[in-house]
Amino acid sequence: MGRLTDELAKLAGVDFFQIAKRESHPKTRIRFLALGHLQSGKTKNEVAHMFQVSLTRISHRVEEDRE
C-alpha cells in the first residue's frame, strides 16, 4: 500500500462527504470533498482534474491534513 492509502485507511470511519455537506467555508468544503474522493479510491490525478487544480495543490493539501 502507498503512503496516502495508509494515511486514509487510518481515517476509514470518517465520512468526508458528510462533513463537506455541513461545512460553511467553501475552501474547506472542497478540501473535504477531495479527501472523500481520495478515500473512495480515486487517484490524486483524477481528483486534481475533477477540481481543476494542480496535482501539486492536491499533494500539499493531503500533507497539510496529515499534520
C-alpha positions in Angstrom: 0.0 0.0 0.0 1.1 3.5 -0.7 1.7 6.2 2.0 -1.5 8.0 1.0 -3.6 4.9 1.2 -2.2 4.1 4.6 -3.0 7.5 5.9 -6.5 7.4 4.6 -7.0 3.9 5.9 -6.5 5.4 9.4 -9.5 7.6 8.8 -11.7 4.9 7.4 -14.6 5.7 9.8 -14.6 9.4 8.7 -17.2 10.3 6.1 -15.6 13.3 4.4 -18.7 13.8 2.1 -21.0 14.3 5.1 -18.5 16.7 6.8 -18.3 18.6 3.5 -22.1 19.0 3.4 -22.1 20.6 6.9 -19.0 22.9 6.2 -19.8 26.5 5.5 -16.4 27.7 4.3 -16.0 26.9 0.6 -12.3 26.2 0.5 -12.6 23.8 3.5 -15.6 22.1 1.8 -13.5 21.5 -1.3 -10.7 20.0 0.8 -13.1 17.6 2.5 -14.6 16.6 -0.9 -11.1 16.0 -2.3 -10.3 13.8 0.7 -13.5 11.9 0.3 -12.7 11.1 -3.3 -9.2 10.1 -2.5 -10.6 7.9 0.3 -13.0 6.3 -2.1 -10.2 5.2 -4.3 -9.7 7.9 -6.9 -6.1 8.8 -7.7 -4.5 12.2 -7.0 -4.5 12.9 -10.7 -8.2 12.2 -11.0 -9.1 14.4 -8.0 -6.9 17.2 -9.4 -8.7 17.0 -12.7 -12.1 16.9 -11.0 -11.5 20.1 -9.0 -9.4 21.7 -11.8 -6.4 22.3 -9.6 -2.8 21.2 -10.0 -1.5 17.8 -8.7 0.9 19.8 -6.5 -2.0 21.5 -4.8 -3.7 18.2 -4.0 -0.5 16.8 -2.7 0.1 19.8 -0.4 -3.5 19.6 0.9 -3.0 15.9 1.8 0.2 16.8 3.5 -1.5 19.6 5.5 -4.3 17.4 6.6 -1.8 14.7 7.7 -0.4 17.2 10.3 
